Amino acid sequence: MPQTPFPLPRRQFMLGSAAAAASGALSLAGCQPVLSQSLDHVSGGFVGQHPERGHALRDATASGPVANPSPTAGAAPDTPRRVHTLIAGGGVAGLAAARALNLAGHDDYALLELEDEAGGNARATALGGLACPMGAHYLPVPGDHNPHLQHLLEDLGVRQRVAGRWVYDERHLCHSPQERLYLNGHWQAGLLPADGITPDTLAQYRRFAALVAQAQRSSRYQIPAGFFEKNWSLPPDQQALDALVFDDWLNRQGLTDPHLRWYLDYCCRDDYGAGIATVSAWAGVHYFAGRHGFHVPGDAPADASAPGAGGGATDGGEGFESVLTWPEGNAWLTRRMAQPLGDRLHTGCVVQRIEATRHGVEVLALDIRSGQPQRWLAQRCIVALPVFVAARVVVNPPPALQAAASHLRYAPWVVTNLHLSRPLADRGGAAPAWDSVVYGTAGLGYVDATHQALHTAPGTPTVLTHYRALGDVSAGRAQLLAQPWQHWVQAAVAELAPAHPELASRLTQASVARYGHAMAMPTPGLLSRLVPLHQAILHNRPSNANRMQFAHSDWAGYSVLEEAFAMGLAAGQLAAG
């Protein structure tokens, strides 16, 4: 998961035996993709999340929050560490909450994070000295409806006012060309199939574009959607879409073209971790209506002044919007958000119990490095944990939290970084791009971690980051644990083989990041259930009777940086008073 808001680049059917082998291998537990070349020369391993930490928490809290964070290490200290505000969880929501506290002049806080680095799904690694993302890797340029995210980018020097207008640093804007699709034996510009399509396909593209434009006119679609706003409600037309599976809604509209449906399925898997047969029609429409619309190849946006229009992207359903990206992906942002915390950031801490008491909020945690338990006492606690985790560790959880946890389903993801001794050969058509996708495969293509480099000599090493969502794969989460890292490398290489037959011979190192619960999937009916729940729990101003705030993208029903940031910031502002 990767955090991926639209298929401008991370963000299936007839490409030959290698692609078919890759797709089939990943749909059947225990099967290995077939390669024509050995990968015995490739070194690598797993990186990123430590599943054993989360599973230790799961097992310990199977019957409720643990009374003692570490039975083997003895009881928690009698004297707690005291802070005014404790943040549990160091993903984007937790980091945004810390930012809100800093902006309000509150420095008496601490943040506890399970992993060894804050950032959640927006973290990074390196291969052969080259930075590369382990998850989310870009951010669409925020519009004026999202001033808080704009202010963050100003503080980080990404945008500045020049001669009375806002200008983004060109080093951070994705360089052209941005995306391409391997189809019919060559590369085309853009990800929406355009080469060789029939007039009937083009007519269906225009039909879907008209439906998206109609949705934009009739209701408010934007990102963040507004879930963090008090008294927000889901409009009736969006409620109707939320009740349907996207696939069923497309059938009702007569949208049956295989090229269009492949592209829409790709977009949903890219943004939500599952395809059109799993997510709601609201999710499918919101993907486009909440951003840049849907544009038919060769057509200009209806309003060239609209947000996202003219951003420099190539044509295609995802075009006309600028994105910010970095070699390490969105870790560039989260690392800078974490920097002001200093020693208030405590990594490698497993939160095992959160309980509101007469004296404040007591939090029990386990320090992974020392194996010693910790006891914290805070006046306020911002629970920036995934909802299913929060429901396990909060003592006497609010009914809204329990209900939300029962409704949410999560998509597993795997992100595979491939270090190459030199760039891949070109197969004709569109030039090498930041984001490249092979039509007909189970994965979501790859991004080039060196695309943003200003000075790259020909023939120098590079890193490709391959993404695969497993929300639609039977026993996908179990496969993440059962399969060795080589399995996922083999699958990625086999999937890309039709476009890059030389990939295996140029591959030197690989790293595999696994996410068992990468993102909440917006399944039918989810938003209609979540909206009253998050209105009941997210906007309670902290008091002696209510000392906890909740913040996580889960409360939006789908996982993008903008939602997590908005909710974390709102929770931090409430906690600051």
RODO-2510 file (C-alpha; in nm, 4 decimals, decimal comma):
residues 577
     n   res          X          Y          Z
     1     m     0,0000     0,0000     0,0000
     2     p     0,0956     0,1654    -0,0527
     3     q    -0,0471     0,5426     0,0022
     4     t    -0,1534     0,6055    -0,3430
     5     p    -0,4232     0,8510    -0,4278
     6     f    -0,4653     0,8041    -0,8138
     7     p    -0,3020     0,6048    -1,0860
     8     l    -0,1017     0,8815    -1,2242
     9     p     0,1496     0,6608    -1,1202
    10     r     0,1085     0,4577    -0,8103
    11     r     0,0544     0,5617    -0,7402
    12     q    -0,5378    -0,7839    -1,7600
    13     f    -0,5670    -1,0187    -2,0311
    14     m    -0,3484    -1,1436    -2,3106
    15     l     0,0149    -1,0756    -2,2834
    16     g     0,1608    -1,4190    -2,3068
    17     s     0,2590    -1,7051    -2,0862
    18     a     0,4969    -1,5161    -1,8580
    19     a     0,2312    -1,2670    -1,7470
    20     a    -0,0267    -1,5395    -1,7113
    21     a     0,2125    -1,7421    -1,4999
    22     a     0,2753    -1,4480    -1,2693
    23     s    -0,0920    -1,3721    -1,2237
    24     g    -0,1858    -1,7321    -1,1625
    25     a     0,0991    -1,7876    -0,9212
    26     l    -0,0181    -1,5110    -0,6960
    27     s    -0,3761    -1,6283    -0,6893
    28     l    -0,2843    -1,9729    -0,5605
    29     a    -0,1109    -2,0093    -0,2280
    30     g     0,2145    -2,1933    -0,2481
    31     c     0,2598    -2,1723    -0,6244
    32     q     0,5758    -2,0191    -0,7635
    33     p     0,5907    -1,8201    -1,0877
    34     v     0,7912    -1,9836    -1,3637
    35     l     1,0983    -1,7979    -1,4841
    36     s     1,3160    -1,8681    -1,7837
    37     q     1,6221    -1,7381    -1,5972
    38     s     1,7547    -1,8232    -1,2523
    39     l     1,7568    -1,5650    -0,9749
    40     d     2,0113    -1,7491    -0,7606
    41     h     2,2539    -1,4596    -0,8040
    42     v     2,0161    -1,2113    -0,6369
    43     s     2,0674    -1,1189    -0,2704
    44     g     1,7908    -0,9747    -0,0588
    45     g     1,5371    -1,0225     0,2173
    46     f     1,2392    -0,8739     0,3957
    47     v     1,2433    -0,5107     0,5131
    48     g     1,0018    -0,2749     0,6817
    49     q     0,7303    -0,3920     0,9152
    50     h     0,7954    -0,6544     1,1804
    51     p     0,4890    -0,8853     1,1699
    52     e     0,5985    -1,0583     1,4896
    53     r     0,5433    -0,7379     1,6884
    54     g     0,1892    -0,6923     1,5712
    55     h     0,1133    -1,0612     1,6132
    56     a     0,2512    -1,0567     1,9677
    57     l     0,0078    -0,7767     2,0391
    58     r    -0,2737    -0,9701     1,8691
    59     d    -0,2079    -1,2822     2,0709
    60     a    -0,1694    -1,0909     2,3966
    61     t    -0,4962    -0,9021     2,3448
    62     a    -0,7023    -1,1940     2,2119
    63     s    -0,9362    -1,1691     2,5097
    64     g    -0,9009    -0,7923     2,5627
    65     p    -0,6305    -0,5395     2,6552
    66     v    -0,3469    -0,6912     2,8537
    67     a    -0,3218    -0,6136     3,2239
    68     n     0,0565    -0,6353     3,2170
    69     p     0,2522    -0,5487     2,9035
    70     s     0,5241    -0,8093     2,9593
    71     p     0,4674    -1,1010     3,1933
    72     t     0,8252    -1,2187     3,1373
    73     a     0,9750    -0,8826     3,2183
    74     g     0,7772    -0,8263     3,5361
    75     a     0,5130    -0,5734     3,6275
    76     a     0,4981    -0,2268     3,4809
    77     p     0,6782     0,0429     3,6823
    78     d     0,4855     0,1844     3,9772
    79     t     0,5905     0,5378     3,8845
    80     p     0,4592     0,6313     3,5406
    81     r     0,6114     0,8682     3,2901
    82     r     0,3887     1,1756     3,2811
    83     v     0,3006     1,3888     2,9796
    84     h     0,0075     1,6120     2,9029
    85     t    -0,0702     1,4396     2,5705
    86     l     0,0315     1,0939     2,4558
    87     i    -0,0001     0,9964     2,0892
    88     a    -0,0304     0,6236     2,0203
    89     g     0,0767     0,5494     1,6632
    90     g     0,3351     0,7195     1,4417
    91     g     0,1811     0,6998     1,0973
    92     v     0,0771     1,0131     0,9091
    93     a    -0,2192     1,0738     1,1430
    94     g    -0,0022     1,0539     1,4553
    95     l     0,2654     1,2774     1,3023
    96     a    -0,0015     1,5289     1,1962
    97     a    -0,1391     1,5320     1,5521
    98     a     0,2119     1,6087     1,6803
    99     r     0,2393     1,8891     1,4253
   100     a    -0,0868     2,0404     1,5520
   101     l     0,0440     2,0318     1,9088
   102     n     0,3713     2,1965     1,8021
   103     l     0,1858     2,4692     1,6121
   104     a    -0,0273     2,5369     1,9225
   105     g     0,2853     2,5739     2,1364
   106     h     0,2331     2,2476     2,3257
   107     d     0,5553     2,0568     2,3755
   108     d     0,4533     1,8355     2,6686
   109     y     0,3710     1,5283     2,4641
   110     a     0,5170     1,1970     2,3521
   111     l     0,4511     0,9669     2,0568
   112     l     0,4795     0,5865     2,0761
   113     e     0,5437     0,3961     1,7530
   114     l     0,5511     0,0184     1,7020
   115     e     0,8163     0,0131     1,4291
   116     d     1,1745     0,1401     1,4360
   117     e     1,0834     0,4477     1,2300
   118     a     0,7712     0,6625     1,2201
   119     g     0,5806     0,7024     0,8940
   120     g     0,3432     0,4056     0,8755
   121     n     0,2948     0,3089     0,5112
   122     a     0,5128     0,6011     0,4009
   123     r     0,8605     0,4740     0,4853
   124     a     1,1666     0,4008     0,2767
   125     t     1,4742     0,1843     0,2410
   126     a     1,7829     0,1812     0,0173
   127     l     1,9404    -0,0677    -0,2218
   128     g     2,2938    -0,0278    -0,3457
   129     g     2,3038     0,3202    -0,1978
   130     l     1,9881     0,4278    -0,3849
   131     a     1,6871     0,5455    -0,1838
   132     c     1,3553     0,3825    -0,2718
   133     p     1,0052     0,3696    -0,1201
   134     m     0,8678     0,0812     0,0837
   135     g     0,5122     0,2071     0,0375
   136     a     0,3380     0,5289    -0,0632
   137     h     0,5446     0,7211    -0,3104
   138     y     0,3689     1,0403    -0,4229
   139     l     0,1323     1,3170    -0,3227
   140     p    -0,1000     1,5041    -0,5619
   141     v    -0,0459     1,8786    -0,5415
   142     p    -0,3096     1,9869    -0,2850
   143     g    -0,5829     2,2293    -0,3833
   144     d    -0,6955     2,5383    -0,1947
   145     h    -0,9596     2,3352    -0,0097
   146     n    -0,6704     2,1720     0,1770
   147     p    -0,4808     2,4712     0,3237
   148     h    -0,3287     2,2759     0,6137
   149     l    -0,1446     2,0410     0,3797
   150     q    -0,0394     2,3392     0,1705
   151     h     0,1047     2,4996     0,4838
   152     l     0,3062     2,1861     0,5591
   153     l     0,4573     2,1994     0,2109
   154     e     0,5388     2,5663     0,2622
   155     d     0,7148     2,4895     0,5891
   156     l     0,9174     2,2194     0,4128
   157     g     1,0164     2,4527     0,1298
   158     v     0,8285     2,2557    -0,1347
   159     r     0,6212     2,5583    -0,2349
   160     q     0,6776     2,9298    -0,1979
   161     r     0,5234     3,2563    -0,3111
   162     v     0,7049     3,4121    -0,6040
   163     a     0,5847     3,7395    -0,7591
   164     g     0,2465     3,7054    -0,5927
   165     r     0,1760     3,3451    -0,6945
   166     w     0,2448     3,0067    -0,5410
   167     v     0,5204     2,8098    -0,7125
   168     y     0,6262     2,4510    -0,6434
   169     d     0,9923     2,3573    -0,6413
   170     e     1,0524     2,1790    -0,9715
   171     r     1,2831     1,9302    -0,8010
   172     h     0,9838     1,7838    -0,6153
   173     l     0,7318     1,7800    -0,9007
   174     c     0,7284     1,4520    -1,0905
   175     h     0,9402     1,4845    -1,4002
   176     s     0,7976     1,4024    -1,7409
   177     p     0,7193     1,1533    -1,8772
   178     q     0,5067     1,0399    -1,5848
   179     e     0,3406     0,7168    -1,6863
   180     r     0,3145     0,4595    -1,9642
   181     l     0,1368     0,1308    -2,0386
   182     y     0,2791    -0,1792    -2,2082
   183     l     0,0067    -0,2962    -2,4453
   184     n     0,0137    -0,4939    -2,7708
   185     g     0,3893    -0,5368    -2,7616
   186     h     0,4911    -0,1724    -2,7128
   187     w     0,4675     0,1190    -2,4698
   188     q     0,1979     0,3861    -2,4971
   189     a     0,1850     0,7167    -2,3099
   190     g    -0,0646     0,7241    -2,0227
   191     l    -0,2275     0,4344    -1,8400
   192     l    -0,5717     0,4379    -2,0023
   193     p    -0,5555     0,1997    -2,3042
   194     a    -0,5538     0,4214    -2,6126
   195     d    -0,3549     0,2527    -2,8890
   196     g    -0,5683     0,0536    -3,1299
   197     i    -0,8992     0,0981    -2,9441
   198     t    -1,2276     0,0825    -3,1352
   199     p    -1,4896     0,3593    -3,1684
   200     d    -1,7100     0,1597    -2,9289
   201     t    -1,4366     0,1679    -2,6635
   202     l    -1,3923     0,5418    -2,7143
   203     a    -1,7686     0,5915    -2,6799
   204     q    -1,7664     0,4091    -2,3457
   205     y    -1,4745     0,6208    -2,2272
   206     r    -1,6806     0,9309    -2,3043
   207     r    -1,9875     0,7831    -2,1357
   208     f    -1,7950     0,7233    -1,8142
   209     a    -1,6371     1,0701    -1,8338
   210     a    -1,9862     1,2219    -1,8590
   211     l    -2,1061     1,0263    -1,5544
   212     v    -1,8077     1,1449    -1,3501
   213     a    -1,8668     1,5060    -1,4592
   214     q    -2,2338     1,4732    -1,3631
   215     a    -2,1345     1,3443    -1,0182
   216     q    -1,8975     1,6401    -0,9729
   217     r    -2,1763     1,8842    -1,0556
   218     s    -2,4380     1,7227    -0,8308
   219     s    -2,2385     1,6688    -0,5124
   220     r    -1,9208     1,7650    -0,3295
   221     y    -1,6365     1,5271    -0,4084
   222     q    -1,2923     1,6168    -0,2771
   223     i    -0,9920     1,4793    -0,0902
   224     p    -0,9962     1,4968     0,2036
   225     a    -1,3659     1,4213     0,1775
   226     g    -1,4627     1,6117     0,4916
   227     f    -1,5057     1,3232     0,7357
   228     f    -1,3127     1,5188     0,9988
   229     e    -1,5601     1,8076     0,9813
   230     k    -1,8233     1,8318     1,2509
   231     n    -2,1802     1,7467     1,1419
   232     w    -2,0574     1,6198     0,8050
   233     s    -2,2950     1,3790     0,6349
   234     l    -2,2858     1,1664     0,3227
   235     p    -2,5084     1,3235     0,0536
   236     p    -2,8026     1,1089    -0,0665
   237     d    -2,6564     1,0539    -0,4152
   238     q    -2,3297     0,9333    -0,2607
   239     q    -2,5207     0,7102    -0,0198
   240     a    -2,6836     0,5441    -0,3197
   241     l    -2,3437     0,4809    -0,4783
   242     d    -2,2055     0,3550    -0,1482
   243     a    -2,4716     0,0828    -0,1389
   244     l    -2,3585    -0,0758    -0,4677
   245     v    -2,0585    -0,2799    -0,5786
   246     f    -1,8721    -0,0790    -0,8422
   247     d    -1,8882    -0,3677    -1,0880
   248     d    -2,2678    -0,3835    -1,0560
   249     w    -2,3025    -0,0083    -1,1039
   250     l    -2,0906    -0,0243    -1,4213
   251     n    -2,3152    -0,3005    -1,5543
   252     r    -2,6231    -0,0876    -1,4853
   253     q    -2,4653     0,1936    -1,6883
   254     g    -2,3912    -0,0404    -1,9777
   255     l    -2,0164     0,0078    -1,9312
   256     t    -1,8873    -0,3327    -2,0354
   257     d    -1,5848    -0,2493    -2,2498
   258     p    -1,2880    -0,4669    -2,1370
   259     h    -1,0316    -0,1864    -2,1777
   260     l    -1,2342     0,0540    -1,9652
   261     r    -1,3081    -0,2086    -1,7019
   262     w    -0,9419    -0,3145    -1,6844
   263     y    -0,8385     0,0459    -1,6289
   264     l    -1,1026     0,1074    -1,3607
   265     d    -1,0083    -0,2177    -1,1908
   266     y    -0,6447    -0,1110    -1,1967
   267     c    -0,7321     0,2264    -1,0437
   268     c    -0,9299     0,0671    -0,7617
   269     r    -0,6588    -0,1888    -0,6842
   270     d    -0,4024     0,0914    -0,6898
   271     d    -0,5926     0,3220    -0,4538
   272     y    -0,7977     0,0814    -0,2417
   273     g    -0,6136    -0,2512    -0,2554
   274     a    -0,8999    -0,4347    -0,4299
   275     g    -1,0771    -0,4212    -0,7633
   276     i    -1,4155    -0,3279    -0,9037
   277     a    -1,5802    -0,6493    -0,7837
   278     t    -1,4951    -0,5637    -0,4214
   279     v    -1,5120    -0,1872    -0,3674
   280     s    -1,8225     0,0296    -0,3705
   281     a    -1,9460     0,2400    -0,6604
   282     w    -1,8852     0,5429    -0,4361
   283     a    -1,5167     0,4503    -0,4215
   284     g    -1,4975     0,4036    -0,7980
   285     v    -1,6651     0,7364    -0,8772
   286     h    -1,4900     0,9272    -0,5969
   287     y    -1,1524     0,8168    -0,7301
   288     f    -1,2066     1,0489    -1,0284
   289     a    -1,4731     1,2936    -0,9114
   290     g    -1,2727     1,3799    -0,5980
   291     r    -0,9636     1,4649    -0,8014
   292     h    -0,9195     1,5457    -1,1655
   293     g    -1,2212     1,3911    -1,3329
   294     f    -1,1898     1,1362    -1,6109
   295     h    -1,0402     1,2529    -1,9392
   296     v    -1,0634     1,0751    -2,2699
   297     p    -0,7317     1,0453    -2,4562
   298     g    -0,6800     1,3513    -2,6737
   299     d    -0,9568     1,5531    -2,5081
   300     a    -0,8798     1,8655    -2,3071
   301     p    -1,0337     1,9194    -1,9645
   302     a    -1,3693     2,0879    -1,9781
   303     d    -1,2343     2,3637    -1,7526
   304     a    -0,8654     2,4254    -1,7971
   305     s    -0,8654     2,6418    -1,4839
   306     a    -1,0133     2,3735    -1,2612
   307     p    -0,8033     2,2211    -0,9834
   308     g    -0,5732     1,9640    -1,1328
   309     a    -0,6140     2,0877    -1,4888
   310     g    -0,2970     2,1548    -1,6783
   311     g    -0,0704     2,0029    -1,4194
   312     g     0,1673     1,8563    -1,6658
   313     a     0,0509     1,4967    -1,6733
   314     t     0,0040     1,3149    -1,9964
   315     d    -0,3363     1,2393    -2,1454
   316     g    -0,5337     0,9437    -2,0206
   317     g    -0,8033     0,8909    -1,7611
   318     e    -0,5644     0,9874    -1,4842
   319     g    -0,4073     1,2896    -1,6516
   320     f    -0,4007     1,6606    -1,5997
   321     e    -0,2770     1,6629    -1,2409
   322     s     0,0641     1,7338    -1,0975
   323     v     0,2123     1,5158    -0,8286
   324     l     0,5016     1,5536    -0,5879
   325     t     0,7409     1,2638    -0,5537
   326     w     1,0874     1,1793    -0,4268
   327     p     1,3282     0,8857    -0,4714
   328     e     1,2295     0,7596    -0,1240
   329     g     0,8598     0,8286    -0,1857
   330     n     0,6461     0,9874     0,0855
   331     a     0,9080     0,8989     0,3463
   332     w     1,0601     1,2318     0,2401
   333     l     0,7560     1,3952     0,3998
   334     t     0,7138     1,1747     0,7073
   335     r     1,0811     1,1943     0,8036
   336     r     1,0579     1,5722     0,8028
   337     m     0,7331     1,5646     0,9950
   338     a     0,9011     1,3447     1,2579
   339     q     1,2158     1,5561     1,2894
   340     p     1,0677     1,8262     1,5205
   341     l     0,9582     1,5599     1,7718
   342     g     1,3154     1,4926     1,8826
   343     d     1,3259     1,2714     2,1927
   344     r     0,9462     1,2910     2,2229
   345     l     0,9329     1,0192     1,9546
   346     h     0,9661     0,6704     2,1027
   347     t     1,0026     0,3998     1,8375
   348     g     0,9977     0,0262     1,8963
   349     c     0,7186     0,0639     2,1543
   350     v     0,4218    -0,1740     2,1412
   351     v     0,1129    -0,0101     2,2927
   352     q    -0,0795    -0,2859     2,4698
   353     r    -0,3309    -0,1111     2,6905
   354     i    -0,5018     0,2298     2,6939
   355     e    -0,7368     0,3048     2,9811
   356     a    -0,9125     0,6213     3,0877
   357     t    -0,8969     0,6649     3,4668
   358     r    -0,9958     0,9335     3,7177
   359     h    -0,6450     1,0725     3,7005
   360     g    -0,5988     1,0678     3,3229
   361     v    -0,5235     0,8095     3,0556
   362     e    -0,2943     0,5238     3,1535
   363     v    -0,1012     0,3600     2,8717
   364     l     0,0976     0,0390     2,9090
   365     a     0,3579    -0,0373     2,6451
   366     l     0,6526    -0,2666     2,5836
   367     d     0,9941    -0,1374     2,4790
   368     i     1,1066    -0,3866     2,2127
   369     r     1,4768    -0,3110     2,2437
   370     s     1,5043    -0,3542     2,6203
   371     g     1,2152    -0,5945     2,6683
   372     q     1,1002    -0,3746     2,9565
   373     p     0,7450    -0,2562     3,0186
   374     q     0,6528     0,1115     3,0300
   375     r     0,3743     0,2911     3,2103
   376     w     0,2587     0,6313     3,0877
   377     l     0,0040     0,8701     3,2419
   378     a    -0,1359     1,1487     3,0262
   379     q    -0,4151     1,4023     3,0573
   380     r    -0,5077     1,3377     2,6952
   381     c    -0,4434     1,0488     2,4583
   382     i    -0,4668     1,0647     2,0788
   383     v    -0,5248     0,7099     1,9551
   384     a    -0,3742     0,7213     1,6053
   385     l    -0,3772     0,3433     1,5644
   386     p    -0,5577     0,1401     1,2973
   387     v    -0,9151     0,0929     1,4123
   388     f    -0,8863    -0,2830     1,4530
   389     v    -0,5822    -0,2336     1,6792
   390     a    -0,7438     0,0483     1,8777
   391     a    -1,0467    -0,1713     1,9470
   392     r    -0,8130    -0,4336     2,0979
   393     v    -0,6045    -0,2120     2,3247
   394     v    -0,8560     0,0458     2,4517
   395     v    -1,0171    -0,0668     2,7774
   396     n    -1,3972    -0,0462     2,7594
   397     p    -1,3813     0,0822     2,4005
   398     p    -1,6571     0,3211     2,2935
   399     p    -1,9384     0,1436     2,1068
   400     a    -1,8573     0,3503     1,7964
   401     l    -1,5007     0,2148     1,7974
   402     q    -1,6192    -0,1444     1,8328
   403     a    -1,8744    -0,0992     1,5556
   404     a    -1,6204     0,0572     1,3195
   405     a    -1,3766    -0,2285     1,3802
   406     s    -1,6459    -0,4832     1,2942
   407     h    -1,7198    -0,3141     0,9595
   408     l    -1,3653    -0,2614     0,8272
   409     r    -1,1796    -0,5024     0,5974
   410     y    -0,8117    -0,4559     0,5162
   411     a    -0,6097    -0,5173     0,2005
   412     p    -0,2647    -0,6743     0,2319
   413     w     0,0105    -0,5341     0,0111
   414     v     0,3595    -0,6341    -0,0967
   415     v     0,6184    -0,3855    -0,2260
   416     t     0,9264    -0,5265    -0,3975
   417     n     1,2332    -0,3141    -0,4712
   418     l     1,4589    -0,4388    -0,7514
   419     h     1,8172    -0,3078    -0,7818
   420     l     1,9492    -0,3293    -1,1388
   421     s     2,3107    -0,3088    -1,2497
   422     r     2,1998    -0,0807    -1,5338
   423     p     1,8706     0,0488    -1,6748
   424     l     1,6455    -0,1778    -1,8770
   425     a     1,6361    -0,1753    -2,2548
   426     d     1,3535     0,0060    -2,4272
   427     r     1,0971    -0,1921    -2,6308
   428     g     0,9701     0,0919    -2,8477
   429     g     0,6854     0,3367    -2,8132
   430     a     0,6636     0,5800    -2,5221
   431     a     0,9890     0,6712    -2,3505
   432     p     1,0821     0,5320    -2,0069
   433     a     0,8655     0,6962    -1,7429
   434     w     0,8337     0,7315    -1,3685
   435     d     0,5448     0,4826    -1,3551
   436     s     0,5247     0,1839    -1,5909
   437     v     0,2414    -0,0719    -1,5989
   438     v     0,2098    -0,3953    -1,7953
   439     y    -0,1448    -0,4516    -1,9180
   440     g    -0,2960    -0,7847    -1,8198
   441     t    -0,0902    -0,8513    -1,5048
   442     a    -0,1876    -0,9050    -1,1447
   443     g     0,0393    -0,6291    -1,0130
   444     l     0,0349    -0,2530    -1,0413
   445     g     0,3541    -0,2004    -1,2336
   446     y     0,6639    -0,0245    -1,1062
   447     v     0,8017     0,3207    -1,0361
   448     d     1,1616     0,4192    -1,1123
   449     a     1,3266     0,5431    -0,7920
   450     t     1,5931     0,7291    -0,9931
   451     h     1,3438     0,9120    -1,2162
   452     q     1,3770     1,2313    -1,0122
   453     a     1,7569     1,2328    -1,0270
   454     l     1,8881     1,5473    -1,1935
   455     h     2,2180     1,3949    -1,3037
   456     t     2,2081     1,0281    -1,4017
   457     a     2,4810     0,8946    -1,6272
   458     p     2,3776     0,6404    -1,8918
   459     g     2,4220     0,2833    -1,7780
   460     t     2,4301     0,3598    -1,4056
   461     p     2,2398     0,1374    -1,1594
   462     t     1,8757     0,2019    -1,0818
   463     v     1,5976     0,0713    -0,8553
   464     l     1,2479    -0,0263    -0,9676
   465     t     0,9709    -0,0478    -0,7060
   466     h     0,7004    -0,3043    -0,7905
   467     y     0,3598    -0,2905    -0,6206
   468     r     0,1019    -0,5640    -0,5689
   469     a    -0,2280    -0,5335    -0,3788
   470     l    -0,3682    -0,8566    -0,2367
   471     g    -0,7145    -0,7439    -0,1267
   472     d    -0,8768    -0,9694    -0,3872
   473     v    -0,6408    -1,2637    -0,3430
   474     s    -0,7645    -1,5637    -0,1471
   475     a    -0,5550    -1,6078     0,1670
   476     g    -0,3391    -1,3146     0,0562
   477     r    -0,2449    -1,2234     0,4150
   478     a    -0,1443    -1,5817     0,4898
   479     q     0,0740    -1,5857     0,1793
   480     l     0,2654    -1,2840     0,3038
   481     l     0,3740    -1,4828     0,6072
   482     a     0,4170    -1,8206     0,4409
   483     q     0,6106    -1,7301     0,1279
   484     p     0,9858    -1,6515     0,1350
   485     w     1,1062    -1,3192     0,0025
   486     q     1,2283    -1,4902    -0,3152
   487     h     0,8696    -1,5783    -0,4070
   488     w     0,7682    -1,2151    -0,4345
   489     v     1,0805    -1,1241    -0,6293
   490     q     1,0148    -1,4084    -0,8733
   491     a     0,6531    -1,2983    -0,9113
   492     a     0,7511    -0,9386    -0,9867
   493     v     1,0174    -1,0382    -1,2390
   494     a     0,7864    -1,2852    -1,4169
   495     e     0,5120    -1,0245    -1,4321
   496     l     0,7395    -0,7698    -1,5970
   497     a     0,9069    -1,0206    -1,8307
   498     p     0,6898    -0,9482    -2,1391
   499     a     0,8110    -0,5884    -2,1393
   500     h     1,1566    -0,6491    -1,9930
   501     p     1,2943    -0,9964    -2,0781
   502     e     1,6442    -0,8851    -1,9680
   503     l     1,5282    -0,7893    -1,6152
   504     a     1,6431    -1,1101    -1,4459
   505     s     1,9963    -1,0842    -1,5825
   506     r     2,0385    -0,7238    -1,4630
   507     l     1,8887    -0,7790    -1,1179
   508     t     2,1475    -0,7753    -0,8366
   509     q     1,9590    -0,7130    -0,5093
   510     a     1,5988    -0,7085    -0,3902
   511     s     1,4018    -0,6115    -0,0817
   512     v     1,0438    -0,7029     0,0000
   513     a     0,8134    -0,5043     0,2290
   514     r     0,4983    -0,6767     0,3551
   515     y     0,1850    -0,5074     0,4871
   516     g    -0,0727    -0,7430     0,6315
   517     h    -0,3295    -0,4685     0,6938
   518     a    -0,2086    -0,1961     0,4593
   519     m    -0,5323    -0,0128     0,3977
   520     a    -0,9030    -0,0158     0,4731
   521     m    -1,1069    -0,1204     0,1702
   522     p    -1,4163     0,0929     0,0896
   523     t    -1,6568    -0,1974     0,0511
   524     p    -2,0292    -0,1433    -0,0221
   525     g    -2,2166     0,0179     0,2650
   526     l    -1,9022     0,0994     0,4628
   527     l    -1,9257     0,4784     0,4465
   528     s    -2,2939     0,4833     0,5375
   529     r    -2,2030     0,2875     0,8496
   530     l    -1,8833     0,4811     0,9299
   531     v    -2,0127     0,8372     0,8987
   532     p    -2,2383     0,8317     1,2089
   533     l    -1,9682     0,6413     1,3975
   534     h    -1,6892     0,8885     1,3312
   535     q    -1,9238     1,1785     1,3983
   536     a    -1,9922     1,0195     1,7387
   537     i    -1,6271     0,9643     1,8274
   538     l    -1,4016     1,2059     1,6399
   539     h    -1,5460     1,5390     1,7477
   540     n    -1,5796     1,4969     2,1207
   541     r    -1,3754     1,7724     2,2777
   542     p    -1,1513     1,6207     2,5435
   543     s    -1,2823     1,6531     2,8976
   544     n    -1,2419     1,4733     3,2257
   545     a    -1,5090     1,2321     3,1074
   546     n    -1,3642     1,1954     2,7586
   547     r    -0,9865     1,2085     2,7504
   548     m    -0,9275     1,0242     2,4222
   549     q    -0,9218     1,1442     2,0639
   550     f    -0,9141     0,9092     1,7651
   551     a    -0,7391     0,9738     1,4366
   552     h    -0,6543     0,7432     1,1471
   553     s    -0,7342     0,7153     0,7760
   554     d    -0,9427     0,4069     0,8679
   555     w    -1,2165     0,6443     0,9821
   556     a    -1,2470     0,7632     0,6223
   557     g    -1,2904     0,4077     0,4959
   558     y    -0,9959     0,4343     0,2581
   559     s    -0,6255     0,5037     0,2979
   560     v    -0,4682     0,8161     0,1515
   561     l    -0,2274     1,0636     0,3065
   562     e    -0,4691     1,3556     0,2813
   563     e    -0,7344     1,1841     0,4965
   564     a    -0,4836     1,0681     0,7591
   565     f    -0,3239     1,4135     0,7778
   566     a    -0,6573     1,5950     0,8138
   567     m    -0,7824     1,3641     1,0874
   568     g    -0,4575     1,3732     1,2803
   569     l    -0,4400     1,7502     1,2623
   570     a    -0,8007     1,7849     1,3805
   571     a    -0,7377     1,5500     1,6749
   572     g    -0,4241     1,7402     1,7725
   573     q    -0,6072     2,0715     1,7580
   574     l    -0,8813     1,9398     1,9867
   575     a    -0,6278     1,7959     2,2302
   576     a    -0,4467     2,1295     2,2382
   577     g    -0,7702     2,2990     2,3433
***
